[in-house]
Amino acid sequence: VTKPLLETSRRGYLAAISASSYSYVSLLKHFLPIMNPGMYSAS
């Protein structure tokens, strides 16, 4: 992070949220085998 939050560009924001969302989905895929049926994840 090089700038304050309010100086974030649209491009920077979209890159960050994309990486964050992809990481979250990847994490859920790894935990799926140990999750109980019917469980859900809150983001």
C-alpha positions as CSV (number, residue, x, y, z in Angstrom):
1,V,0.0,0.0,0.0
2,T,1.5,3.3,-1.1
3,K,-1.4,5.7,-0.8
4,P,-4.1,6.5,1.6
5,L,-7.4,4.7,1.1
6,L,-9.3,7.7,-0.3
7,E,-6.6,8.1,-3.0
8,T,-7.2,4.6,-4.4
9,S,-7.8,4.5,-8.1
10,R,-10.6,2.5,-9.6
11,R,-8.1,0.3,-11.3
12,G,-6.2,-0.3,-8.0
13,Y,-9.4,-1.0,-6.2
14,L,-10.6,-3.5,-8.8
15,A,-7.3,-5.3,-8.8
16,A,-7.3,-5.6,-5.0
17,I,-10.9,-6.8,-4.7
18,S,-10.3,-9.3,-7.5
19,A,-7.3,-10.8,-5.8
20,S,-9.1,-10.9,-2.4
21,S,-12.2,-12.6,-3.9
22,Y,-10.2,-15.2,-5.7
23,S,-8.2,-16.0,-2.6
24,Y,-11.4,-16.4,-0.6
25,V,-12.9,-18.8,-3.1
26,S,-9.6,-20.8,-3.2
27,L,-9.6,-21.0,0.6
28,L,-13.2,-22.3,0.6
29,K,-12.3,-25.0,-1.9
30,H,-9.6,-26.3,0.4
31,F,-12.0,-26.3,3.4
32,L,-14.9,-27.9,1.5
33,P,-13.8,-31.5,2.4
34,I,-14.0,-30.9,6.1
35,M,-17.1,-28.7,6.2
36,N,-20.4,-30.3,7.3
37,P,-23.2,-30.6,4.7
38,G,-25.3,-27.6,4.6
39,M,-22.7,-25.3,6.2
40,Y,-22.2,-21.9,4.6
41,S,-19.6,-19.3,4.6
42,A,-20.1,-15.7,5.6
43,S,-17.8,-13.3,3.8
